[in-house]
Amino acid sequence: MNNEINKEYIVKNRDQLLPEPIGEFKSSVICIFISLFFVLSIYFRNKSTNRNDPDVIKKRITRVFFSTFVSLALLYFFIPDSDNKLYVFLKIIGIPTSIWDLINSIIPLLLTMILFLGPMVMDTDFLNISYDIETLRDIIVGPLVEELVFRSVICPILFFGGFSQRYIIILSPFLFGFAHAHHIFQKGNYFINLIKVIFQVCFTSLFGMYSAFIFFRTGNILACFIVHSFCNIMGLPDFGGISDHDNNKVVGSCFIIGLIGFIFGVLPITNPEYYGSIYNLLEAW
């Protein structure tokens, strides 16, 4: 790899180094296929419907890693051959390539912690998690493969397909949301599962918008992974528990302060010029 190459060099030579435009329709079809392949890999030759069965978890982890590798390989295929192909690929999928990239990957977590100020004050024991295979799935593997597939792969394919960053941020998360619809097939009452899935699809789609926003603004997939893991640890905010808390006024105030702090901080804290996002160089905000 040429030591002189950087993000500005990639942008300047985009015709030689970046994927050729593939069109909105083709990119959309490819991304739908990737999403379906990701979900189907979870259920392929899976006899048990108990998602918390350790054997089921191990098999699913193996399969989603395989589907993630295939998705990444597909994106790599679209990048023109050159001496710098690997570096270009790493920048497109948002892999940190410097110590500053690693340090900056923590900043969006701090922004997210501001948003979750109320829940953290409500439950100061939120980091007391069990260390078992279910936690490995929920906190490490799940966020890792989902961010790689739905942010590192799908977002760039749509971007080079001709969609704008804002359009991708709003619409691509619905692929992420519907990727969680498979929970309707879990054991239990079908109608109850359906209600849960509808709510989960809406919530995960909303989170997907936030994660895609971070991805384009920072160009850093590690930041997305860290935020995703933190959000999985925190879960949904317990708004109903505010009134029952011993310090309900303090907790309630923290919910409000956190929300206001997030609203006023989200744009300056994710300023793409600070992070040097390659996507901001290709399409300025």
C-alpha positions as CSV (number, residue, x, y, z in Angstrom):
1,M,0.0,0.0,0.0
2,N,1.3,3.5,-0.9
3,N,2.2,5.3,2.4
4,E,1.1,8.6,0.9
5,I,-2.5,7.5,0.5
6,N,-5.2,9.1,2.7
7,K,-8.9,9.9,2.6
8,E,-8.3,13.1,0.5
9,Y,-6.3,11.1,-2.0
10,I,-9.1,8.5,-2.3
11,V,-11.6,11.3,-3.0
12,K,-9.4,13.0,-5.5
13,N,-9.0,9.7,-7.3
14,R,-12.5,8.4,-6.7
15,D,-13.0,7.2,-10.3
16,Q,-10.0,4.8,-10.0
17,L,-10.4,3.8,-6.3
18,L,-14.0,3.8,-5.4
19,P,-16.9,1.6,-6.6
20,E,-18.6,2.7,-9.8
21,P,-22.2,3.9,-9.5
22,I,-24.4,0.8,-9.7
23,G,-27.8,2.6,-9.7
24,E,-30.5,3.0,-7.0
25,F,-32.6,-0.1,-8.1
26,K,-29.6,-2.5,-8.3
27,S,-28.2,-1.3,-5.0
28,S,-31.6,-1.7,-3.3
29,V,-32.0,-5.2,-4.5
30,I,-28.5,-6.2,-3.4
31,C,-29.2,-4.7,0.1
32,I,-32.5,-6.6,0.4
33,F,-30.7,-9.8,-0.5
34,I,-28.0,-9.1,2.1
35,S,-30.7,-8.5,4.8
36,L,-32.6,-11.7,3.9
37,F,-29.3,-13.7,3.8
38,F,-28.4,-12.4,7.2
39,V,-31.8,-13.5,8.7
40,L,-32.0,-16.8,6.9
41,S,-28.5,-17.7,8.2
42,I,-29.9,-17.5,11.7
43,Y,-32.6,-20.2,11.0
44,F,-30.8,-22.4,8.5
45,R,-31.1,-26.1,9.6
46,N,-32.1,-24.9,13.1
47,K,-34.4,-27.5,14.8
48,S,-34.8,-25.8,18.1
49,T,-36.8,-22.5,18.4
50,N,-35.3,-21.7,21.8
51,R,-33.0,-18.8,21.0
52,N,-31.4,-19.1,24.5
53,D,-30.3,-22.7,24.1
54,P,-26.5,-22.6,24.3
55,D,-26.2,-25.0,21.3
56,V,-28.5,-22.8,19.3
57,I,-26.6,-19.7,20.2
58,K,-23.3,-21.2,19.2
59,K,-24.6,-22.4,15.8
60,R,-26.2,-19.0,15.1
61,I,-23.0,-17.2,16.0
62,T,-21.1,-19.3,13.5
63,R,-23.7,-18.7,10.8
64,V,-24.0,-15.0,11.3
65,F,-20.3,-14.6,11.2
66,F,-20.3,-16.5,7.9
67,S,-23.1,-14.4,6.4
68,T,-21.3,-11.2,7.6
69,F,-18.0,-12.4,5.9
70,V,-19.9,-13.0,2.7
71,S,-21.5,-9.5,2.8
72,L,-18.2,-7.9,3.4
73,A,-16.7,-9.9,0.6
74,L,-19.5,-8.7,-1.7
75,L,-18.7,-5.1,-1.0
76,Y,-15.0,-5.7,-1.5
77,F,-15.8,-7.1,-4.9
78,F,-17.3,-3.8,-6.0
79,I,-14.1,-1.9,-5.2
80,P,-11.8,-1.5,-8.3
81,D,-8.5,-3.3,-8.2
82,S,-5.5,-1.2,-7.2
83,D,-2.5,-1.3,-4.9
84,N,-4.6,0.5,-2.3
85,K,-7.7,-1.6,-2.5
86,L,-7.5,-2.9,1.1
87,Y,-7.0,0.5,2.5
88,V,-9.9,1.9,0.5
89,F,-12.1,-1.0,1.7
90,L,-11.2,-0.3,5.3
91,K,-12.1,3.4,5.0
92,I,-15.4,2.6,3.2
93,I,-16.5,0.2,6.0
94,G,-15.3,2.5,8.7
95,I,-12.5,0.5,10.3
96,P,-10.2,2.7,12.4
97,T,-6.7,3.0,10.8
98,S,-5.1,5.3,13.3
99,I,-4.8,5.9,17.0
100,W,-7.0,9.0,16.7
101,D,-9.7,6.9,15.0
102,L,-9.7,4.6,18.0
103,I,-9.9,7.5,20.5
104,N,-12.6,9.2,18.5
105,S,-14.7,6.0,18.5
106,I,-15.5,6.7,22.2
107,I,-17.0,10.1,21.7
108,P,-20.4,9.0,20.3
109,L,-20.7,6.7,23.3
110,L,-20.4,9.8,25.6
111,L,-23.1,11.5,23.5
112,T,-25.3,8.4,23.9
113,M,-24.6,8.3,27.7
114,I,-26.0,11.9,27.9
115,L,-29.2,10.7,26.3
116,F,-29.4,7.8,28.8
117,L,-28.6,10.0,31.8
118,G,-32.0,9.4,33.3
119,P,-31.9,5.6,33.0
120,M,-28.3,5.5,34.4
121,V,-29.3,7.5,37.4
122,M,-32.5,5.4,37.9
123,D,-30.5,2.1,37.8
124,T,-26.9,2.8,39.0
125,D,-26.3,-1.0,38.8
126,F,-26.8,-1.1,35.0
127,L,-23.2,-2.4,34.4
128,N,-23.8,-5.4,36.6
129,I,-24.2,-7.9,33.8
130,S,-23.8,-11.7,33.7
131,Y,-20.9,-13.1,31.8
132,D,-22.4,-16.0,29.8
133,I,-23.0,-17.0,26.2
134,E,-26.3,-15.1,26.1
135,T,-24.5,-11.9,27.1
136,L,-21.8,-12.6,24.5
137,R,-24.6,-12.8,21.9
138,D,-26.5,-9.7,23.1
139,I,-23.6,-7.4,23.9
140,I,-20.7,-8.4,21.6
141,V,-21.6,-10.7,18.7
142,G,-25.1,-9.2,17.9
143,P,-24.0,-5.6,17.8
144,L,-20.8,-6.5,15.9
145,V,-22.3,-8.4,13.0
146,E,-25.4,-6.2,12.8
147,E,-23.2,-3.0,12.5
148,L,-20.9,-4.6,10.0
149,V,-23.8,-5.8,7.8
150,F,-26.3,-3.0,8.1
151,R,-23.9,-0.1,8.4
152,S,-20.5,-1.1,7.0
153,V,-22.0,-3.0,4.0
154,I,-25.5,-1.8,3.3
155,C,-24.9,1.9,3.8
156,P,-22.0,2.1,1.4
157,I,-23.7,0.0,-1.2
158,L,-26.7,2.4,-1.1
159,F,-24.4,5.4,-1.1
160,F,-22.5,4.3,-4.2
161,G,-25.8,3.3,-5.7
162,G,-26.7,7.0,-5.8
163,F,-28.7,7.6,-2.6
164,S,-27.9,10.5,-0.4
165,Q,-26.6,10.1,3.1
166,R,-29.8,11.6,4.6
167,Y,-32.0,9.3,2.5
168,I,-30.0,6.2,3.6
169,I,-30.1,7.3,7.3
170,I,-33.9,7.5,7.1
171,L,-34.8,4.4,5.0
172,S,-32.0,1.8,5.4
173,P,-32.7,1.2,9.1
174,F,-36.0,-0.4,8.1
175,L,-34.0,-3.2,6.6
176,F,-32.3,-3.4,10.0
177,G,-35.7,-3.3,11.8
178,F,-37.3,-6.0,9.7
179,A,-34.3,-8.2,10.3
180,H,-35.6,-8.5,13.8
181,A,-39.1,-9.6,12.7
182,H,-38.0,-13.2,12.9
183,H,-38.8,-13.1,16.7
184,I,-42.4,-13.6,15.8
185,F,-41.6,-17.3,15.3
186,Q,-40.5,-17.7,18.9
187,K,-42.5,-19.9,21.3
188,G,-45.6,-18.4,22.9
189,N,-48.8,-16.7,21.8
190,Y,-48.6,-15.6,18.2
191,F,-50.6,-12.4,18.7
192,I,-48.5,-11.4,21.7
193,N,-45.3,-12.1,19.7
194,L,-46.7,-10.0,16.8
195,I,-47.3,-7.0,19.0
196,K,-43.8,-7.4,20.5
197,V,-42.3,-7.7,17.0
198,I,-44.1,-4.6,15.7
199,F,-42.8,-2.6,18.6
200,Q,-39.3,-4.0,18.2
201,V,-39.2,-3.3,14.5
202,C,-40.1,0.3,15.2
203,F,-37.6,0.7,18.0
204,T,-34.7,-1.0,16.1
205,S,-35.5,1.0,13.0
206,L,-35.2,4.2,15.1
207,F,-32.0,3.0,16.6
208,G,-30.8,2.1,13.1
209,M,-31.3,5.7,12.0
210,Y,-29.1,6.9,14.9
211,S,-26.4,4.3,14.2
212,A,-26.4,5.1,10.4
213,F,-26.2,8.8,11.4
214,I,-23.1,8.1,13.5
215,F,-21.6,6.0,10.7
216,F,-21.8,8.7,8.1
217,R,-20.9,11.5,10.4
218,T,-17.9,9.8,11.9
219,G,-16.9,7.2,9.2
220,N,-16.1,5.0,12.2
221,I,-17.9,1.6,12.5
222,L,-16.2,0.9,15.9
223,A,-18.1,3.9,17.3
224,C,-21.4,2.4,16.0
225,F,-20.5,-1.0,17.6
226,I,-19.7,0.6,21.0
227,V,-22.9,2.6,21.0
228,H,-25.0,-0.5,19.9
229,S,-23.5,-2.6,22.7
230,F,-24.2,0.2,25.3
231,C,-27.8,0.5,24.1
232,N,-28.3,-3.3,24.4
233,I,-27.0,-3.1,28.0
234,M,-29.3,-0.3,28.9
235,G,-32.4,-1.6,27.1
236,L,-35.5,0.5,26.7
237,P,-35.8,3.5,29.2
238,D,-38.3,2.7,31.9
239,F,-40.4,5.8,31.8
240,G,-43.1,4.2,33.9
241,G,-40.7,3.6,36.7
242,I,-39.9,7.3,37.2
243,S,-42.8,8.0,39.5
244,D,-42.1,4.9,41.6
245,H,-38.5,5.7,42.2
246,D,-37.4,7.0,45.7
247,N,-35.8,10.0,44.1
248,N,-38.4,10.5,41.3
249,K,-37.8,14.2,41.0
250,V,-34.0,13.8,40.5
251,V,-34.5,10.9,38.1
252,G,-37.2,12.8,36.2
253,S,-35.0,15.8,35.9
254,C,-32.1,13.7,34.6
255,F,-34.3,12.3,31.9
256,I,-35.2,15.8,30.8
257,I,-31.6,17.1,31.1
258,G,-30.3,14.1,29.2
259,L,-32.7,14.6,26.3
260,I,-32.0,18.3,26.1
261,G,-28.3,17.7,26.3
262,F,-28.5,15.1,23.5
263,I,-30.6,17.4,21.2
264,F,-28.1,20.3,21.6
265,G,-25.0,18.1,21.5
266,V,-25.8,15.6,18.7
267,L,-24.6,17.8,15.8
268,P,-21.5,19.5,17.2
269,I,-20.3,16.2,18.9
270,T,-20.6,14.3,15.6
271,N,-19.2,17.1,13.5
272,P,-17.9,15.1,10.4
273,E,-15.1,17.6,9.9
274,Y,-13.6,16.7,13.2
275,Y,-13.7,13.0,12.5
276,G,-12.6,13.4,8.9
277,S,-15.3,11.1,7.6
278,I,-14.7,9.9,4.1
279,Y,-18.4,10.2,3.4
280,N,-18.4,13.9,4.3
281,L,-15.5,14.4,1.8
282,L,-17.6,12.7,-0.9
283,E,-20.9,14.4,0.0
284,A,-20.6,17.3,2.4
285,W,-23.3,17.7,5.0
